[in-house]
């Protein structure tokens, strides 16, 4: 006996990704300054960490110490994208090799189902630390990818 009818058209309107379309699976944009970095499908590495400093003063016994917060350390952000004819990352890397490291704002904008900005991660004073790839492998069906690593001074999360 068949179950209740499934409203596929209604589901498609509500979720916008019922068919598992990979173009809709990653809904974010990446910009460095005024340049868009296209084809990015993975962003990872956000975070920061406080350094712990061990100290002792006259209030403690001779064998006792405590910790204080130290410097804030940011983690590098790694962008992975499909290899394409877009030369934005290579242009940045080549400028760095010439001694002209460009510092600018790295912005990752997460989009809603309607392709409108939902929230942003804004990394101030970011620069390209390194680039790896492209990776080619004729024995697998995966696309060629390249990975770029950015470091930054501070970052902020905000609703768009």
C-alpha positions as CSV (number, residue, x, y, z in Angstrom):
1,X,0.0,0.0,0.0
2,X,1.6,3.3,-1.0
3,X,2.3,5.9,1.6
4,X,1.1,9.6,1.6
5,X,1.9,11.6,-1.6
6,X,5.1,13.6,-1.4
7,X,4.9,17.2,-2.5
8,X,8.2,17.4,-4.4
9,X,7.5,20.8,-5.9
10,X,6.6,22.3,-2.5
11,X,9.7,20.8,-1.0
12,X,11.9,22.2,-3.7
13,X,10.4,25.7,-3.1
14,X,11.0,25.4,0.6
15,X,14.6,24.0,0.7
16,X,15.9,25.1,-2.7
17,X,18.3,22.2,-2.7
18,X,16.2,19.1,-2.7
19,X,18.1,17.6,-5.6
20,X,21.4,18.0,-3.9
21,X,22.7,20.4,-6.5
22,X,26.4,21.0,-5.6
23,X,26.2,24.6,-6.9
24,X,23.7,25.3,-4.1
25,X,25.6,23.2,-1.5
26,X,28.2,25.8,-0.7
27,X,26.6,29.2,-0.4
28,X,29.3,31.7,0.5
29,X,31.4,34.2,-1.3
30,X,35.0,35.1,-0.7
31,X,36.6,38.5,-1.4
32,X,40.0,39.9,-0.8
33,X,39.8,43.7,-0.9
34,X,37.8,44.4,-4.1
35,X,38.7,41.1,-5.8
36,X,36.4,38.1,-5.7
37,X,38.1,34.7,-5.2
38,X,35.9,32.4,-7.3
39,X,35.4,28.6,-7.1
40,X,36.1,28.4,-3.3
41,X,34.3,25.3,-1.9
42,X,36.0,25.0,1.5
43,X,37.0,27.5,4.1
44,X,38.6,26.3,7.4
45,X,40.9,27.3,10.2
46,X,39.1,30.2,11.8
47,X,39.9,30.7,15.5
48,X,42.1,32.3,18.0
49,X,43.8,31.2,21.1
50,X,45.1,33.0,24.2
51,X,48.6,32.2,25.2
52,X,48.9,31.0,28.8
53,X,51.7,32.6,30.9
54,X,52.8,30.9,34.0
55,X,53.8,33.2,36.8
56,X,54.5,33.3,40.6
57,X,54.4,36.2,43.0
58,X,54.7,36.7,46.8
59,X,51.2,35.5,47.5
60,X,52.0,31.9,46.4
61,X,54.1,29.4,48.2
62,X,57.6,28.6,46.8
63,X,56.3,25.5,44.9
64,X,53.1,27.1,43.5
65,X,52.4,29.1,40.3
66,X,49.4,30.4,38.4
67,X,48.5,31.4,34.9
68,X,47.7,34.7,33.3
69,X,46.3,35.3,29.8
70,X,49.0,36.3,27.3
71,X,49.0,37.3,23.7
72,X,46.1,36.5,21.4
73,X,47.2,34.2,18.5
74,X,45.0,34.0,15.4
75,X,44.9,30.8,13.3
76,X,45.5,30.9,9.5
77,X,42.5,30.6,7.2
78,X,42.7,28.0,4.5
79,X,40.7,28.4,1.3
80,X,40.4,25.4,-1.1
81,X,39.0,26.1,-4.6
82,X,38.7,24.4,-7.9
83,X,41.5,25.2,-10.2
84,X,40.4,27.7,-12.9
85,X,41.6,30.3,-15.2
86,X,41.1,33.0,-12.5
87,X,44.5,34.3,-11.5
88,X,43.6,36.3,-8.4
89,X,45.5,34.1,-6.0
90,X,48.6,33.6,-8.2
91,X,48.7,37.4,-8.8
92,X,48.8,38.0,-5.1
93,X,51.4,35.3,-4.6
94,X,53.7,36.7,-7.4
95,X,53.4,40.2,-5.9
96,X,54.6,38.8,-2.6
97,X,57.6,37.2,-4.3
98,X,58.6,40.6,-5.6
99,X,58.5,42.0,-2.0
100,X,55.1,43.7,-2.3
101,X,52.9,41.9,0.2
102,X,49.4,43.2,-0.1
103,X,47.4,43.5,3.1
104,X,43.7,43.9,2.7
105,X,40.4,42.8,4.2
106,X,39.4,39.1,3.6
107,X,35.6,38.8,3.7
108,X,33.7,35.5,3.7
109,X,30.0,36.2,3.2
110,X,27.6,33.3,4.0
111,X,24.5,33.5,1.8
112,X,20.9,32.6,2.7
113,X,18.7,30.3,0.4
114,X,17.7,33.5,-1.4
115,X,21.4,34.3,-2.2
116,X,21.3,37.3,0.1
117,X,24.1,37.9,2.7
118,X,23.2,36.3,6.0
119,X,26.4,36.9,8.0
120,X,30.0,37.7,7.4
121,X,33.4,36.9,8.7
122,X,35.7,39.9,8.2
123,X,39.5,39.4,8.6
124,X,41.3,42.7,8.8
125,X,44.9,43.2,7.6
126,X,45.0,39.8,5.9
127,X,47.7,38.7,3.5
128,X,48.4,35.6,1.4
129,X,50.9,33.4,3.3
130,X,51.2,30.6,0.8
131,X,49.5,28.8,-2.1
132,X,49.7,25.1,-2.9
133,X,48.6,23.4,-6.1
134,X,47.1,22.9,-8.4
135,X,46.8,19.2,-7.7
136,X,46.1,16.9,-10.7
137,X,45.3,13.2,-10.5
138,X,44.3,11.4,-13.7
139,X,43.2,8.3,-11.8
140,X,40.3,9.9,-9.9
141,X,37.3,11.8,-11.1
142,X,37.9,14.8,-8.8
143,X,38.6,18.2,-10.1
144,X,42.0,19.8,-9.8
145,X,42.2,22.0,-6.7
146,X,44.5,24.6,-5.2
147,X,44.7,25.7,-1.6
148,X,45.6,29.2,-0.3
149,X,46.5,30.1,3.2
150,X,45.8,33.6,4.6
151,X,46.9,35.1,7.9
152,X,45.3,38.1,9.5
153,X,45.6,40.5,12.4
154,X,42.0,40.3,13.8
155,X,38.6,39.0,12.7
156,X,35.0,39.8,13.4
157,X,31.7,38.0,12.9
158,X,28.7,40.1,12.1
159,X,25.2,39.7,10.7
160,X,25.0,41.1,7.2
